[in-house]
Amino acid sequence: MNRMVRDGLLFVVLPLALLGGMTGWMLLATKPGCGNIPLQQLASPDGRYKAVLFERSCPDDTAVTSHLSVLAATGQLPDGDGNLFSAQGRAADLAFQLQWQAQEQGRQQLLLSSAAPVKVLRADAVWSVSDTVTARYQFGGQQPSQQN
């Protein structure tokens, strides 16, 4: 009887456990993830950079968030949150306006504005890759401001 139990575990239970584990792993690995939908691109005044306004949504979350990233002119938008700004809500509902402004000494400033009130999740005043690129934000009729 002892040998039957051992053989049953070895040839039936163990393969079923392995098959179940592999099936679970495959289901998790093929589950759709979050995705970015680019909405607007705007080249910087010197042409070296571009601002990309996009929305990000995830299947497990009903909330859509709006994001802003600054990239090299030839750069591709990576999968993830914006590297400069993020807010709750759809960009179309928030009616964002995007504008670059050339500054002195090779500096460039990006202005993101909306007449609507915006629930800001992140708003950096300086792009982390280059301190020559700064940002200002104006929402809901407030004066433009630099935010951290």
C-alpha positions as CSV (number, residue, x, y, z in Angstrom):
1,M,0.0,0.0,0.0
2,N,2.9,2.3,0.8
3,R,4.2,1.9,-2.8
4,M,0.8,2.7,-4.3
5,V,0.6,5.9,-2.3
6,R,4.1,6.9,-3.4
7,D,3.4,6.1,-7.1
8,G,0.1,7.9,-6.9
9,L,1.8,11.0,-5.6
10,L,4.6,10.8,-8.1
11,F,2.6,10.1,-11.2
12,V,-0.7,11.8,-10.6
13,V,-0.6,14.5,-7.9
14,L,2.8,16.0,-8.8
15,P,2.1,16.4,-12.5
16,L,-1.4,17.9,-11.8
17,A,0.2,20.4,-9.4
18,L,2.8,21.3,-11.9
19,L,0.2,21.7,-14.7
20,G,-1.9,23.8,-12.5
21,G,1.0,26.1,-11.5
22,M,2.1,26.5,-15.1
23,T,-1.5,27.3,-16.2
24,G,-1.8,29.9,-13.5
25,W,1.5,31.5,-14.4
26,M,0.5,31.6,-18.1
27,L,-2.8,33.3,-17.3
28,L,-1.1,36.0,-15.2
29,A,1.6,36.5,-17.9
30,T,-0.9,37.0,-20.7
31,K,-3.2,39.3,-18.7
32,P,-3.6,42.6,-20.5
33,G,-1.7,45.4,-18.7
34,C,-2.0,49.1,-18.6
35,G,-1.7,51.0,-21.8
36,N,-0.8,54.5,-23.0
37,I,-2.7,56.4,-25.7
38,P,-0.8,59.3,-27.1
39,L,-3.1,62.3,-27.8
40,Q,-0.8,65.2,-28.8
41,Q,2.9,65.8,-29.5
42,L,4.5,69.2,-29.7
43,A,8.1,69.9,-30.7
44,S,10.2,72.2,-28.5
45,P,11.3,75.5,-30.0
46,D,14.9,74.2,-30.7
47,G,13.6,70.9,-32.1
48,R,15.6,68.8,-29.6
49,Y,12.7,67.6,-27.5
50,K,9.0,66.9,-27.8
51,A,6.2,67.0,-25.2
52,V,3.7,64.1,-25.4
53,L,0.3,64.4,-23.8
54,F,-1.3,61.0,-23.3
55,E,-3.8,59.0,-21.4
56,R,-3.1,55.9,-19.4
57,S,-5.7,53.2,-18.5
58,C,-5.5,49.9,-16.8
59,P,-8.0,47.0,-17.2
60,D,-8.3,46.5,-13.4
61,D,-8.9,50.2,-12.8
62,T,-11.8,52.2,-14.2
63,A,-10.1,55.5,-13.7
64,V,-8.2,57.0,-16.6
65,T,-5.3,59.3,-15.9
66,S,-3.8,62.0,-18.1
67,H,0.0,62.4,-18.4
68,L,2.7,64.6,-19.9
69,S,6.2,63.5,-20.8
70,V,9.1,65.3,-22.3
71,L,11.2,63.1,-24.6
72,A,14.1,63.5,-27.0
73,A,12.8,64.5,-30.4
74,T,13.4,60.9,-31.7
75,G,12.4,59.2,-28.4
76,Q,9.5,56.7,-28.1
77,L,6.9,57.0,-25.4
78,P,7.7,54.3,-22.8
79,D,5.0,52.3,-21.1
80,G,4.4,54.0,-17.7
81,D,3.4,57.2,-16.1
82,G,4.4,60.6,-17.5
83,N,7.8,61.8,-16.5
84,L,6.7,65.4,-15.8
85,F,2.9,65.5,-15.0
86,S,-0.1,63.3,-14.2
87,A,-3.7,64.0,-13.2
88,Q,-6.9,62.2,-12.7
89,G,-9.3,62.2,-15.6
90,R,-9.4,62.2,-19.4
91,A,-7.4,64.8,-21.2
92,A,-10.3,65.6,-23.5
93,D,-12.6,66.3,-20.5
94,L,-9.9,68.5,-19.0
95,A,-9.3,70.3,-22.3
96,F,-5.5,70.6,-21.8
97,Q,-3.6,73.2,-23.9
98,L,0.1,72.6,-24.4
99,Q,2.6,75.4,-25.4
100,W,6.3,75.7,-25.6
101,Q,8.0,79.0,-24.8
102,A,11.7,79.7,-25.7
103,Q,13.6,81.3,-22.8
104,E,17.0,83.0,-22.6
105,Q,20.2,81.0,-22.6
106,G,18.8,78.0,-24.4
107,R,16.1,77.3,-21.8
108,Q,12.7,76.2,-22.8
109,Q,9.5,76.2,-20.8
110,L,6.4,74.1,-21.3
111,L,3.0,75.5,-20.3
112,L,0.2,73.1,-19.6
113,S,-3.1,74.8,-19.0
114,S,-6.8,74.0,-18.6
115,A,-9.8,76.2,-17.8
116,A,-11.2,73.2,-15.8
117,P,-10.2,72.3,-12.3
118,V,-7.6,69.5,-12.3
119,K,-6.8,66.9,-9.6
120,V,-3.1,66.9,-10.0
121,L,-1.2,63.7,-9.0
122,R,2.3,64.9,-10.0
123,A,3.5,68.2,-11.4
124,D,7.3,68.7,-11.7
125,A,8.7,72.1,-12.4
126,V,11.9,70.8,-14.0
127,W,12.4,67.9,-16.3
128,S,14.7,65.4,-14.6
129,V,16.8,64.8,-17.6
130,S,17.7,68.4,-18.4
131,D,17.3,71.5,-16.2
132,T,17.0,73.6,-19.3
133,V,13.5,72.3,-19.7
134,T,11.0,73.7,-17.1
135,A,7.2,73.5,-16.8
136,R,4.4,75.8,-15.7
137,Y,0.9,74.8,-14.9
138,Q,-2.4,76.8,-15.0
139,F,-5.7,75.1,-14.1
140,G,-9.2,76.3,-13.4
141,G,-8.5,80.0,-14.2
142,Q,-5.6,80.3,-11.7
143,Q,-2.4,82.1,-12.6
144,P,0.4,80.0,-14.1
145,S,2.6,78.5,-11.4
146,Q,5.6,76.3,-11.1
147,Q,4.7,73.3,-9.0
148,N,6.7,70.5,-7.4
